[in-house]
Amino acid sequence: MDRTPPAAGNEEIELYIRTIYSLLRSSGPIRLRSLEETHVGMNSSLHQRAASPEIDMAALTYAALRLPDCFPEVRLVVMGQMEEVFRRRGYPGVESWPRVAARARRRKLYFEPESRVLAAFIASVSDIDDMVPTMVTYQIEWNKLHEKLNRHQSVLSLLEEENGSTGTAASGQEDGANDEAADFLFLHGAASRREKLAAVLDLTLDDFLRLEQVWPGKMLLENLRRAARTRLDVQINVLGSGLSD
């Protein structure tokens, strides 16, 4: 793989790219958090409200469509070119892990739920250029959700109470169907609930409807509950035959 960082158009982008490639040359994982400051300073047109405490729905939508739906569960992202690279670095049989996909990207991705590791097969530095800023964007916007939801204990209690009430079905598919139906009724049974959640997140109703499209079905409330409980603090590691060689 060509290890030369790609050319950039201005000083902020150049600094961001240099920071990414400098950190990724380390032998171990790095935290996405270490890239957030330079990401914000880049003033990207794809993340115009990165520095704002307000949720950037355009940026969150862009990132969510380019990462797998399991990303809120991810602890570590490992990137490599071939299965042999993963095996040599302590991740044997990644292609036997459950396959996951991003809705707006075609890339080989595998997620091991128990260890919460996402394996991404990359072909060139352009894949890194695409994935890393997208993951940073997602983490910044997710953590804004966390901050806003935790300002309102009544909403937290409501989300968790409703979550507990959905676990009364027998098992299996019936249980999952009942959970999804309960989530649907919770959100749609009273317009005030949707409006209350939108107000807590400082979103317009139109933006909240966009969030429902980004996280369709029961995924919306599952992710809001998870965001209320947990900040994202994802680590990434480029394995051998990449920048860390």
Buried (B, 14 or more C-beta within 10 A) or exposed (E): BEEEBEEBEEEBBBBBBEBBBEBBBEEEBBEBBBBBEBBBBBBBEBBEBBBEEEBBBBBBBBBBBBBBBBBBBBEBBBBBBEBEBBBBBEBEEBEEBEEBBBEEBEBBBBBBEEEEBBBBBBEEBEBBBBBBBBBBBBBBBBBBBBEBBBEBEEBBEBBEEBBEEBEEBEEEEEBEEBBBEBBBEBBEEEEEBBEBBBBBBEBEEEBBEBBBEBBEEBBBBBBBBBBBEEEBEBBBBBBBBBBBE
